[in-house]
Amino acid sequence: MKNIVSISNARKDLPKMIKELQKNPETVFLVQVRNETIAEIRSSKRLVEPGEAVQKLIRLRQKVSTLPKGKTEEPISKKVKDYLYGKETG
């Protein structure tokens, strides 16, 4: 969730913002000066653990890897756009 705050309110409400970040680490405060975002205040807690993305990709690779009979390997690198964006229709 993103919240827009002015620089003066950010100075005044910093303790409240910190408490909110402790409760909800996904919260982001956008600090604005004259309707221009100049900073973001967010939690330093990681929402994703290190290595989690790689593990998800490995599981996805195993799930997607339905090979034709007799074939032992599928070269994803040759079809990377198909895997990322789906097969083109046309």
Number of C-alpha atoms within 10 A of each C-alpha: 8 12 11 15 18 18 17 11 12 18 12 11 12 12 11 11 18 15 11 16 19 15 11 13 17 16 17 18 20 19 21 18 12 8 10 10 15 12 12 15 17 19 18 10 11 9 9 8 8 9 8 10 11 10 11 11 11 12 12 11 13 10 9 10 13 11 10 9 6 6 8 8 10 12 7 12 9 9 12 11 12 12 13 8 8 10 10 7 4 3
